[in-house]
Structure formats: C-alpha cells, structure tokens
Amino acid sequence: MMLDNAIGMLKSLRGLSMRLGIVLLLAIGMSACTTVTKVKTKALATLEKVSEKTGIGNNPDDPLEGFNRSMFAFNESVDSAVLKPAAQAYQKVTPGVVKTAVGNFFSNAGDVWTAVNNVLQGNFADGANDFMRFAINTTIGVGGLIDVASAGGMPKHQADFGQTLGVWGVPAGPYVVLPILGPSTLRDSLATPIDFKGDILYSRGSVAFRNTSSVLRIVDKRANALDAVNLIEEAALDKYVFIRGAYLQRRESQIHKDDQE
C-alpha cells in the first residue's frame, strides 16, 4: 500500500515537474521574443536616425549605396595602408622643383586627350588651345617638365570621355565607387577604359614604363591632395556622403558649363 502511494506521489511530482518545465520554457521563450523585439526596434530606430543624417537608402542617385560604401571602405583601407604613407614619403623626400616638374609632365601628357574630347564636345577653340599647349610645353617646356603655355596665357582645361558622353546627352546613371579609382557614375565607369586608351602615357610604350608612370602619377596626385583630404576628414560628418555630393556636383558643372555662363 505504502509502495503504491510512493509510486503515485512520484508520478504526481514528475507530472508537476513537466508542467513547471513547460511553463519555464514558455517564460524563457516569451522573454527571448521580447528581447529580440526590443533589439529589432532599437536597431530600426538607429537605422532611421542614420538614414536621416546621411541619406542612406534615400538618394535616387545612389541606389547601389550598400555596395558603394563597402567599396569606399576598401579604398579607404588601401589608402590608409599604402597610398597615403607613400604620398607622405614622396612629399617629404622630393624637392619642390622636382614635384612641380613631375606634375607638369603628367599634366602635359593629359592635354592631348583633353584636346580630343574638347573637339568632340564642339569646343573647338578650347581643343586648339589644348593642342597648342601640348606642342609648346613638349618642345620649349623640355618634354612638358615646364609649363610654358600657362605662363603665356594659355589656360589648362580638363575633359574626358565620360564628360563627352554627358555633353552628347548620355545620362549619368547611378553613382558608383570603383576599386582604387574611387567615385564615378555608370556612364563614367563605361568611359574609363576609353580614357585609358586615350592616355598617351598609358597606351604607349612598354609595360614597364606604363606601370612605373602609372604608380608615380597616382602617388604624385595623392601627395597633392594630402591637405584637402585631411580637411575633409576633419570637417565632414560622413566622408562618403561629402565625396559623393562633391563628385556629382562637379561632374554636372563640367557637363553643363554653358548653363553657368
């Protein structure tokens, strides 16, 4: 009799334990759901605040912002690890007259493709100016090391094939951040290989010369931008948004020059 009572009591306790376990599991589950809901709500609120401040996901010119920010972060890491230290070393050890000569050399080589694009855009006077700049600086300016043309009143212009396509009416398309090359648009990205082809330093000469001149040009350009980039890093709340806005605005002004005159 006592054994039967003991067995019955054990069964009752086991049933009670199972019920308590189920209640406990339900309580833990409800608590977890509440926690997850709170985390999700907090995350959404944070994203909304970030979106308000930076415009993430709200800019029709930048539908690829997720990809672009990842590429921007990659470029920033490459710049921080390689380009910026190389530019700082170049600026520190290279005499000013040599840096000026290097900059003039690359600028002079770029005048050829600038002239071609100005002619394609219908800016014949600017195109003639650019061809003359190249001829004068290459001869009198010792291969372009000295900018004689600017001193003689012949202004420097900037024009590329992406700009030419824009003048022809090709829409810019979405904003794109290219690896290493940085800010661009879909139109400018498609024009980039043609710009490389039109670059007389990149498309002419041996592979060794092309690679060496490309590296030197990148380092020289980064050295010239050291102060400006440092200023952006100090002043901009969101460096990505600042650079995107500045690039798109500048490209619009380059393509619609007549509207600003």
Secondary structure, DSSP 8 states (H G I E B T S, - for coil): -HHHHHHHHHHHHHHHHHHHHHHHHHHHHHHHHHHHHHHHHHHHHHHHHHHHHH-TTT-TT-TTHHHHHHHHHHHHHHIIIIIHHHHHHHHHHS-HHHHHHHHHHHHHHHHHHHHHHHHHTT-HHHHHHHHHHHHHHHHTTTTTTS-HHHHTT-------HHHHHHHTT----SEEEETTTEEEEHHHHHHHHHHHHH-HHHHSS-HHHHHHHHHHHHHHHHHHTHHHHHHHHHH-SSHHHHHHHHHHHHHHHHHTGGGG-
